[in-house]
């Protein structure tokens, strides 16, 4: 770990906040993808049965 | 180029591209940030706070460039009515907003020890804050309008207006030449550019942020295309 001196809070807080924001976006995007995929598959299966 | 505007074609092409883009994103971000954080010296003026540059500059760049991408996609929607372009703009907005928030937070954390204040109402910071509000407004407008084509039309107009502030965020320092924020960090002029010891890891971090943007926008556009299909199928069920 490098010696950040008196600016340790500013540097570490920057990295922590960025990690939280970007990780939050990635998790949200993955969750939305899974939710929509699941819902679409269910509707397609249901309509496939009805159409077929 | 327009063949990619076909949703089916877009889904076929983007599917194999995402794992590659995600892998390269991870490599660039890990290499760039580890290099910048652990293996670069402190700046003679700014001390260890210079390590914030590896987050602040790429995120600020991408916050503005994301809006430019949304502008291009919105113009394509307005002119050619390609749904994938409207959905790509919608998909990019939360990504741009996140980059904007990263730039604002890291900027405040960097500004406090260097300027003695977390925030100043000066041209660059203020135009950047307004750009953030435009991102929130853009996302809210998409959610507020039920008909997707009307939402795409209205958000495209909002995007055109917001582009003024995206440009101001970048060039405010040149226009007004006042305020606390310095000019461009990166320059093609070697004399003005930052020292190579900071420049190379910064370049890798910028590549990582660009790839992160590409990965997330591809993934989120695919989700939007699926969501649009889901809406269409549910509407068909209701009217059957």
Interface residues (C-beta under 8 A of the other chain):
Chain A: X1 X2 X3 X4 X5 X6 X7 X8 X10 X11 X13 X14 X15 X17 X18 X21 X22 X24 X25 X26 X28 X29 X30 X32 X33 X36 X37 X39 X40 X43 X44 X47 X50
Chain B: X33 X37 X38 X42 X47 X48 X49 X51 X52 X55 X56 X59 X94 X95 X98 X101 X102 X105 X106 X109 X110 X112 X113 X212 X216 X219 X220 X222 X223 X226 X227 X229 X230 X233 X234 X236 X237 X240
